[in-house]
Amino acid sequence: MPAKDASKAATPQLSYERDDDFIARYANNIHLESSGWDLKITFGVLDQRDLAKPVIEQHTSINMAWSQVKIMLYFMQMHLRLQEEENGKIKIPESGLPLELPAEVPKEFDNPQGRRAFQIMREMRADFIAKLNEP
């Protein structure tokens, strides 16, 4: 009898259970920190009680392995695309757009890797803005 090929085995159906301490939270702000090992996503909410000094109240952070970040990005893009397919383009107010990077690379990042990173970030922002204006 031939050995069973584990790569072709059927994926078991997963069920979801929630821990007793599970909580659902709302966030309208995220802060990202990356390392060679993972990405840390910190969630918060804008508090404008004092209009002269608004503050982001951070409440939760999650660290994710880069492979999981890549998979999550796929599913988030899929959900966003389907949402827009069904309900139309999501509009982003000018105040919510990613900030432009300075024209000159800051001194502390002025090295080959830093210049390349700034180039990638500028290209991605330009692509993001362009896609907002597509029909």
PEGIVEN-V787974 format. One record per residue. N is the residue number from 1. RES is the residue in one letter. PHI is phi in radians with two decimals (none if undefined). Layout:
((N:RES:PHI) (N:RES:PHI))
This chain:
((1:M:none) (2:P:-1.18) (3:A:-1.17) (4:K:-1.31) (5:D:-1.42) (6:A:-1.06) (7:S:-1.22) (8:K:-1.82) (9:A:-1.16) (10:A:-1.14) (11:T:-1.32) (12:P:-1.16) (13:Q:-1.28) (14:L:-1.51) (15:S:-2.10) (16:Y:-1.93) (17:E:-2.26) (18:R:-1.89) (19:D:-1.07) (20:D:-1.06) (21:D:-1.66) (22:F:-1.08) (23:I:-2.37) (24:A:-1.83) (25:R:-2.27) (26:Y:-1.84) (27:A:-2.45) (28:N:-2.15) (29:N:-2.60) (30:I:-2.30) (31:H:-2.22) (32:L:-1.96) (33:E:-2.29) (34:S:-2.09) (35:S:-2.42) (36:G:-1.16) (37:W:-1.64) (38:D:-2.82) (39:L:-2.08) (40:K:-1.79) (41:I:-1.97) (42:T:-1.89) (43:F:-1.80) (44:G:-2.71) (45:V:-2.30) (46:L:-1.24) (47:D:-2.00) (48:Q:-1.96) (49:R:-0.97) (50:D:-1.81) (51:L:-1.07) (52:A:-1.31) (53:K:-2.53) (54:P:-1.12) (55:V:-2.43) (56:I:-1.68) (57:E:-1.60) (58:Q:-1.39) (59:H:-2.25) (60:T:-2.64) (61:S:-2.33) (62:I:-2.32) (63:N:-1.76) (64:M:-2.31) (65:A:-1.12) (66:W:-1.00) (67:S:-1.11) (68:Q:-1.24) (69:V:-1.04) (70:K:-1.12) (71:I:-1.15) (72:M:-1.07) (73:L:-1.03) (74:Y:-1.01) (75:F:-1.20) (76:M:-1.17) (77:Q:-1.10) (78:M:-1.10) (79:H:-1.10) (80:L:-1.11) (81:R:-1.07) (82:L:-1.18) (83:Q:-1.07) (84:E:-1.23) (85:E:-1.07) (86:E:-1.45) (87:N:-2.13) (88:G:1.60) (89:K:-0.98) (90:I:-1.46) (91:K:-1.56) (92:I:-2.04) (93:P:-1.14) (94:E:-0.86) (95:S:-1.20) (96:G:-1.72) (97:L:-1.24) (98:P:-1.04) (99:L:-1.15) (100:E:-1.25) (101:L:-1.43) (102:P:-1.05) (103:A:-1.07) (104:E:-1.81) (105:V:-1.17) (106:P:-0.99) (107:K:-0.91) (108:E:-1.21) (109:F:-1.97) (110:D:-1.45) (111:N:-2.59) (112:P:-0.94) (113:Q:-1.17) (114:G:-1.15) (115:R:-1.10) (116:R:-1.13) (117:A:-1.07) (118:F:-1.12) (119:Q:-1.09) (120:I:-1.08) (121:M:-1.11) (122:R:-1.12) (123:E:-1.08) (124:M:-1.17) (125:R:-1.14) (126:A:-1.06) (127:D:-1.13) (128:F:-1.06) (129:I:-1.11) (130:A:-1.07) (131:K:-1.17) (132:L:-1.13) (133:N:-1.62) (134:E:-1.28) (135:P:-1.17))
